[in-house]
Amino acid sequence: MSDSPSASNDVRSAPQKGELPPDCKTETLGVAFFDLSRMAEWASSDQDATVASFFQEFYALAASHIGPAGGRTVKFMGDAGLAVFPVDSAEQVIFALCAFARDARSRARDFGLDAYLNVNVHVGPALTGGFGPPGAERFDVIGKTVNIAARLGRRGVTLSAQAFRCLSPEARKRFEKIMPPVTYRFRS
């Protein structure tokens, strides 16, 4: 063991195995992963300032669609993001995500990029709370529901069967069933 004060402080302040944040709870909610296709090739060009400018507009566009519909953007990772929403707002947020996908494609084209926003939505239980290293905790969601949403992996706006069931009968008509596994894609 080191006698360094910082080394011993780091060890004492780190969470112990099995310890969860004090505000951690299990909630049933909608989880949406979104990312733009073809960003890697565009972002690896020498146009860093243009790419960064696009990201700023992309983030603002996400906020303008997701928040007003009742959702919450948890984080962005370049051209990708994670959002959550209460189940009772599912229909509003899902259609806001559909509009976000349309508008993001249009805005990408304005920047010379022919990209699609792929959105995967699942509903189920997840752990929520302030996760992260001591002093740098931030709201996050963790669990199987998040992993399922991340792996739906189709082009366009894709709903799991659980997310699809949150829609009204009229809203369901705007999606087509895809198999296997059973998912539903928005008919733009």
Secondary structure by P-SEA (a helix, b strand, c coil): ccccaaaaaaaaaccccccccccbbbbbbbbbbbbbcaaaaaaaccaaaaaaaaaaaaaaaaaaccccccccccccccccbbbbbcccaaaaaaaaaaaaaaaaaaaaaaaccbbbbbbbbbbbbbbbcccccccccccccccaaaaaaaccccccbbbcaaaaaaccaaaaaacccccccbbbbbcc
